[in-house]
Amino acid sequence: MPKLYIETVGCQMNVLDSELVVAALRKEGYELTRVVADADTVLFNTCSVREHAEEKIYSALGRLKNAKQANPDKVIGVIGCMAQNHQRTVFERAPYVDLVVGPGQLHQVPELIRKVQQGAGQQLEVSLGRKDGSKQDITRSHESFDPLRDPTMRPTPFQAYVRIQIGCDKFCTYCIVPSVRGPEQSRSPEHILAEARQLASEGCKEITLLGQTVNSYKYKEGERTTRFSDLLYSLHEIDGLTRIKFVTNYPKDMTDDVLAAVRDLPKCSKYLHVPAQSGSDAQLKAMRRGYTVAEYREMLARTYEWIPKVAVTSDFIVGFSGETDEDFQMSMDLVREARFKNSFIFKYSERPGTKGAQLLPDDVPDEVKRERNNEMLALQNEISEADNQRFLGDRVQVLVEGPSKTAAKKEAELGVEHPVVQLTGRTMCDRIVVFEGNRRQIGETIDIGIYDANAHTLFGTVVTQHVGPELVSLT
């Protein structure tokens, strides 16, 4: 039986893509291995959003050069966004790579591996560029596939990603995604619902809907148009599912019907990831984000009005082209005002192939980027910790995901699993909770009383039936 090693970097889309590729290769008789040296086929599912992610893959490929020389039959492949972005450059930098496959061609991976094994030489399969054909041809070349699932590749057996949209048409100047993932396309609601029902029948309790701008989802068929909110209501009716999450949201598409669905549907997580990227209008214009800071603030105020206890998270880029000290302080002001549950903060990394790289100078020194990144991170951590203190003494409902990272590492070192172990899970507003529990609780939704908190984690104990008075939940 041939063995497959697959390594995934990047976003949730890539995690889902890897699950689908593994499912397809399992049908061909492959089994997974965690040891590269044991693998007959080695695949790297890649990210092209930041340079560091790309260089990490080239370093990993470099470590395989001797293994390929010792065993020429070992198949080495680069798949995903970096494959679409770099294409033949991968072969030039690592001539021993056998296949380069973009996100839209992942369904071809089993056949391409066979071609390599049969002596057909290096295989390159990527989508058309955004200017390399008609809109219909370009769109078709980026079509994704989602028919096969592999439960062993999921975050947990009872949590799964469901892609409802691929590609992006926003064309932010810093972002490579429209080039590597293609035009924005929404999947048929019938296909999405069928996939969600299948997952529920397999014991999946939580699904996370994925899209580059997930709340922009819209599917037209004849006279009928399905909006994102319509999709949420339909998914909510599926028996077995207990939680529905979705990422990532675009600020201008956070419409009232979406907010109403999140408020009114008990299964919808009260958590919204809505990247701001900057608190400066000048920076937002240079980024081509399509909204002003005032419009973002209005969206945020409306969100809290519709869903008072919602948890909102954001993304920020520091050190983008032309960012002044004043621009940065405007972003800091937005963080202070919005009091996000968390913010993912990135130093600007110029990406070849983007409008930013073509038209805008990368003129903020690395040292300044680093200082701004650390300053904003410190502020956000301060806010996150203060926000989490509100939960002290409260009871929250937690979907138990499994042993905590600390417990899993300790068990791996000892080679022993204990029935009582430190577990981790998330609340309905996506806060991480750590507590002592029993392995039988994994996959269940249980009540946890919170006794401590830091910026990123709540700490608690399992609430049993004989616990005293009811506690007010902030989840």
C-alpha positions in Angstrom: 0.0 0.0 0.0 1.6 3.4 -1.1 2.1 5.9 1.7 1.3 9.6 1.5 2.8 12.5 3.5 1.0 15.8 3.2 2.0 19.1 4.9 -0.4 22.0 5.0 0.3 25.7 5.6 -2.0 28.7 5.4 -5.7 29.3 5.9 -8.7 27.1 6.6 -9.3 26.8 2.8 -6.0 25.0 2.6 -6.9 22.7 5.4 -10.1 21.7 3.6 -8.2 21.3 0.3 -5.9 18.9 2.0 -8.8 16.9 3.4 -10.2 16.6 -0.1 -6.9 15.6 -1.7 -6.3 12.9 1.0 -9.8 11.5 0.4 -9.1 11.2 -3.3 -5.8 9.5 -2.8 -7.3 7.1 -0.2 -9.6 5.9 -3.0 -6.4 5.1 -4.9 -5.2 2.9 -2.0 -2.9 5.4 -0.2 -2.4 5.5 3.5 -1.2 8.5 5.5 2.2 8.6 7.2 3.6 11.3 9.5 7.2 10.4 8.5 8.5 12.0 5.3 11.1 9.3 4.8 8.4 6.6 4.7 6.3 8.3 2.1 6.1 7.2 -1.6 4.4 10.6 -2.3 5.1 13.9 -0.5 2.8 16.8 -1.0 3.0 20.4 0.2 -0.2 22.3 0.2 1.0 25.9 0.1 0.1 29.5 0.9 1.2 32.6 -1.0 -0.2 35.3 1.2 3.1 36.1 2.8 6.7 35.5 1.7 7.6 33.6 4.9 5.1 30.9 4.0 6.6 30.4 0.6 10.2 30.3 1.8 9.2 27.8 4.4 8.1 25.5 1.6 11.3 26.0 -0.5 13.3 25.1 2.6 11.3 22.0 3.1 11.8 21.1 -0.5 15.5 21.6 -0.2 15.6 19.0 2.6 14.1 16.5 0.2 16.8 16.8 -2.5 19.0 14.0 -1.2 15.9 11.8 -0.5 14.9 12.2 -4.2 18.4 11.3 -5.4 18.4 8.2 -3.2 14.9 7.2 -4.3 14.0 8.7 -7.8 10.6 7.0 -7.6 9.5 9.2 -4.7 6.9 11.7 -6.0 7.2 15.2 -4.7 4.5 17.7 -5.3 3.7 21.4 -4.6 -0.1 22.1 -4.6 -2.2 25.1 -3.7 -1.8 28.8 -3.9 2.0 29.0 -4.2 1.8 26.5 -7.0 -0.6 28.7 -8.9 1.4 31.8 -8.1 4.9 30.5 -8.9 4.1 27.8 -11.5 7.3 26.9 -13.4 9.5 28.8 -10.9 9.0 25.9 -8.5 10.6 23.6 -11.0 13.4 26.1 -11.5 14.2 26.4 -7.8 13.6 22.7 -7.1 14.2 20.7 -10.3 13.4 17.4 -8.5 9.8 18.4 -7.9 7.5 16.2 -9.9 4.2 18.1 -10.0 2.9 21.6 -9.4 -0.9 21.9 -9.1 -3.1 24.9 -8.5 -6.1 25.1 -6.2 -8.5 24.7 -9.1 -6.9 21.5 -10.3 -6.6 19.5 -7.1 -9.0 16.9 -8.3 -6.4 15.9 -10.9 -3.7 15.1 -8.3 -4.3 11.3 -8.4 -4.0 11.2 -12.2 -1.0 13.5 -12.2 0.8 11.2 -9.7 0.1 8.3 -12.0 1.5 10.1 -15.0 4.7 10.9 -13.1 5.0 7.2 -12.0 4.6 6.1 -15.6 7.5 8.3 -16.7 5.6 11.2 -18.2 7.9 13.7 -16.5 7.1 16.8 -14.6 3.4 17.8 -14.5 2.1 21.4 -14.3 -1.6 22.0 -13.9 -2.7 25.5 -13.0 -5.7 27.8 -13.7 -5.8 30.6 -16.3 -4.6 34.1 -15.1 -7.2 36.8 -14.7 -6.4 38.2 -18.1 -5.6 35.0 -20.0 -9.1 34.2 -21.5 -12.8 34.9 -21.4 -14.5 35.4 -18.0 -16.2 32.1 -18.5 -13.0 30.2 -19.3 -11.1 31.8 -16.4 -13.9 31.0 -14.0 -14.2 27.4 -15.1 -10.4 26.9 -14.8 -10.6 27.9 -11.1 -13.5 25.6 -10.2 -13.0 23.8 -7.0 -14.1 20.3 -6.0 -15.7 19.3 -2.8 -17.3 15.8 -3.3 -14.9 13.7 -1.2 -14.3 14.1 2.5 -11.9 12.4 4.9 -12.9 12.6 8.5 -9.3 11.8 9.7 -8.1 15.1 8.2 -10.6 17.3 10.1 -9.7 19.5 13.1 -11.8 17.0 15.1 -14.2 14.2 14.1 -17.2 16.4 15.0 -16.0 19.7 13.4 -15.6 20.3 9.7 -15.1 23.1 7.1 -17.6 23.6 4.3 -16.6 25.7 1.3 -19.5 27.9 0.1 -17.5 30.2 -2.1 -14.2 30.3 -3.9 -12.1 33.1 -5.3 -12.4 36.8 -4.8 -13.2 39.9 -6.9 -12.3 42.6 -4.3 -8.7 43.1 -5.6 -7.2 44.7 -2.5 -3.8 46.0 -3.5 -1.9 43.9 -1.0 -3.6 40.6 -1.7 -2.6 37.8 -4.1 -5.8 35.7 -3.5 -7.7 37.0 -6.6 -4.8 35.8 -8.7 -4.3 32.4 -7.1 -7.9 31.5 -6.3 -9.6 33.1 -9.3 -12.9 34.9 -9.7 -15.5 34.9 -6.9 -17.9 32.0 -7.3 -20.6 30.9 -5.0 -21.5 27.2 -4.8 -25.0 25.9 -5.3 -27.0 25.9 -2.1 -28.3 22.4 -2.9 -24.7 21.1 -3.0 -23.8 22.9 0.2 -26.8 21.5 2.1 -26.2 18.0 0.8 -22.6 18.2 2.0 -23.7 19.5 5.4 -26.3 16.8 5.8 -23.6 14.2 5.0 -21.3 15.6 7.6 -24.1 15.7 10.2 -24.9 12.0 9.4 -21.2 11.2 10.1 -21.4 12.7 13.6 -20.2 16.3 12.8 -21.8 18.8 15.1 -20.1 22.1 14.1 -19.5 23.3 10.6 -17.5 26.4 9.6 -18.5 27.9 6.3 -15.5 29.2 4.3 -15.3 32.0 1.8 -12.8 34.7 1.0 -15.6 37.1 1.7 -18.1 34.6 3.0 -21.0 37.0 3.7 -20.8 38.1 0.0 -22.3 34.8 -0.9 -25.1 35.0 -3.5 -26.2 32.2 -5.8 -28.6 32.9 -8.7 -30.5 30.1 -10.5 -33.2 31.2 -12.9 -35.4 33.7 -11.1 -34.3 32.6 -7.7 -31.5 34.2 -5.7 -30.1 32.7 -2.5 -28.5 35.2 -0.2 -26.1 34.3 2.6 -28.7 34.7 5.2 -31.0 32.4 3.3 -28.3 29.8 3.3 -27.9 30.1 7.1 -31.6 29.6 7.7 -31.5 26.4 5.5 -28.4 25.0 7.3 -30.0 25.7 10.7 -32.7 23.1 9.9 -30.3 20.2 9.5 -30.7 17.7 12.3 -27.5 16.9 14.2 -25.7 20.1 13.6 -25.5 22.2 16.7 -23.2 25.1 15.7 -22.7 27.1 12.5 -19.7 29.4 12.1 -18.4 31.3 9.1 -15.2 33.2 8.0 -14.1 35.7 6.7 -16.6 38.6 6.4 -16.3 41.7 4.3 -17.4 44.9 6.1 -19.6 46.3 3.4 -21.6 43.1 3.0 -22.5 42.8 6.7 -26.1 43.5 5.9 -29.0 43.6 8.3 -30.4 40.3 7.1 -27.1 38.5 7.9 -27.1 40.1 11.4 -30.7 39.1 12.0 -29.9 35.5 11.1 -27.0 35.4 13.5 -29.1 36.9 16.2 -32.2 34.8 15.7 -30.7 31.3 14.9 -29.6 29.5 18.1 -27.1 27.4 16.2 -25.3 30.4 14.7 -22.1 31.2 16.6 -22.2 34.8 18.0 -18.8 35.5 16.6 -17.9 37.5 13.5 -14.5 38.0 12.0 -14.6 41.3 10.1 -11.2 42.6 9.1 -10.7 46.3 9.2 -7.0 46.3 8.0 -6.5 50.0 9.0 -8.1 52.9 10.9 -6.9 55.4 8.3 -9.0 56.4 5.3 -5.8 57.2 3.3 -4.5 53.7 4.0 -7.8 52.0 3.2 -7.9 53.9 -0.1 -4.4 52.8 -0.9 -5.3 49.2 0.0 -8.4 49.5 -2.2 -10.6 48.1 0.6 -13.8 49.8 -0.7 -15.0 51.4 2.5 -14.1 54.3 4.8 -13.3 54.1 8.6 -16.7 55.8 9.2 -18.5 53.1 7.2 -16.6 50.4 9.2 -17.6 52.1 12.5 -21.2 52.3 11.4 -21.1 48.5 10.5 -19.6 47.8 13.9 -22.2 49.9 15.8 -25.0 48.2 13.8 -23.6 44.8 14.6 -23.5 45.4 18.3 -27.0 46.9 18.1 -28.4 43.8 16.4 -26.3 41.3 18.5 -25.3 42.9 21.8 -23.2 40.1 23.1 -21.5 39.2 19.8 -17.7 38.8 19.7 -16.0 40.6 16.8 -12.4 40.0 15.7 -10.4 41.9 13.1 -7.3 41.9 10.9 -4.8 44.8 10.7 -1.9 45.4 8.4 0.9 47.7 9.8 3.5 49.3 7.7 1.6 49.3 4.4 2.8 51.6 1.7 2.9 55.2 2.9 1.7 54.5 6.4 2.6 57.5 8.6 2.7 57.7 12.4 -0.6 59.5 12.2 -2.1 56.7 10.1 -0.9 54.1 12.6 -2.3 56.0 15.6 -5.7 56.1 13.8 -5.6 52.3 13.6 -4.7 52.2 17.3 -7.7 54.5 18.0 -10.0 52.0 16.2 -8.6 49.1 18.2 -9.2 51.0 21.5 -12.7 52.0 20.4 -13.9 48.7 18.9 -12.5 46.5 21.7 -12.2 43.5 19.4 -12.1 40.1 21.1 -8.9 39.5 19.2 -7.0 41.0 16.2 -4.7 39.3 13.9 -1.9 41.8 13.2 0.5 41.5 10.2 3.5 43.4 9.1 3.0 44.3 5.5 4.8 41.9 3.1 5.0 43.0 -0.5 3.7 40.2 -2.7 4.8 40.0 -6.4 1.8 40.0 -8.7 -0.3 42.3 -6.6 -1.2 45.9 -7.5 0.6 47.0 -4.4 3.9 45.5 -5.6 3.4 47.0 -9.0 2.3 50.5 -8.1 3.1 51.3 -4.5 6.5 51.5 -2.8 7.2 49.3 0.2 8.6 52.4 2.0 8.1 51.7 5.7 11.3 50.4 7.3 11.2 46.9 8.8 12.1 48.2 12.2 9.2 50.6 12.2 6.9 47.8 11.0 8.1 45.6 13.9 7.6 48.4 16.5 4.1 49.1 15.3 3.2 45.4 15.2 4.4 45.0 18.8 2.6 48.1 20.0 -0.7 47.1 18.5 -0.4 43.6 19.7 0.3 44.8 23.2 -2.8 47.0 23.1 -5.0 44.2 21.7 -3.8 41.8 24.4 -4.6 44.3 27.1 -8.1 44.7 25.7 -8.6 41.0 25.3 -7.6 40.2 28.8 -9.8 42.9 30.3 -12.7 41.6 28.2 -12.2 38.1 29.3 -12.2 39.1 33.0 -16.0 39.8 32.5 -16.5 36.0 32.4 -15.1 35.3 35.9 -17.8 33.6 38.0 -20.0 32.9 35.0 -21.1 29.7 33.3 -20.4 29.1 29.6 -21.4 26.4 27.2 -18.4 24.7 25.6 -18.1 22.3 22.7 -15.3 20.1 23.9 -12.6 19.6 21.2 -10.1 17.4 22.9 -7.0 17.5 25.1 -5.3 20.9 25.4 -2.0 21.5 23.6 -0.1 21.1 26.9 -1.9 17.9 27.7 -1.5 16.4 24.2 2.2 17.2 24.3 2.7 15.6 27.7 0.8 12.5 26.7 2.8 12.2 23.5 6.1 12.4 25.5 4.9 9.8 28.0 3.1 7.6 25.5 0.2 7.2 27.8 -3.4 8.4 27.6 -5.3 9.1 30.9 -9.1 9.2 31.1 -9.0 12.4 33.2 -7.1 15.1 31.3 -6.9 18.8 30.7 -9.4 19.5 27.9 -10.1 22.5 25.7 -13.1 23.7 23.8 -14.8 26.9 22.6 -17.9 28.9 23.6 -20.6 30.0 21.2 -18.7 33.3 20.9 -15.5 31.4 20.0 -13.6 31.9 23.2 -11.1 29.2 24.2 -11.8 27.4 27.5 -9.4 25.0 29.3 -10.6 22.7 32.1 -10.0 19.4 33.7 -12.3 16.8 32.3 -12.9 13.2 31.1 -12.2 12.0 27.6 -15.9 10.9 27.4 -16.8 14.5 27.3 -14.9 15.1 24.0 -17.4 16.0 21.3 -20.1 17.0 23.9 -21.4 20.5 24.7 -21.1 21.0 28.5 -21.3 23.8 31.1 -18.1 25.2 32.4 -17.8 27.6 35.4 -15.0 30.2 34.8 -12.6 31.0 37.6 -9.6 32.6 35.8 -8.8 34.2 32.5 -5.9 35.7 30.5 -5.9 37.5 27.1 -6.5 34.3 25.0 -8.0 31.7 27.3 -10.7 31.2 29.9 -10.0 28.6 32.7 -12.8 26.7 34.3 -14.3 23.7 35.9 -17.1 21.4 34.8 -20.5 22.4 36.3 -22.4 19.5 37.7 -26.0 19.2 38.5 -25.5 19.9 42.2 -23.8 23.2 41.6 -25.7 26.1 43.3 -27.5 29.0 41.8 -27.7 29.7 38.1 -24.9 31.9 36.7 -25.4 34.5 34.0 -23.9 33.5 30.7 -22.1 36.0 28.5 -21.6 33.6 25.6 
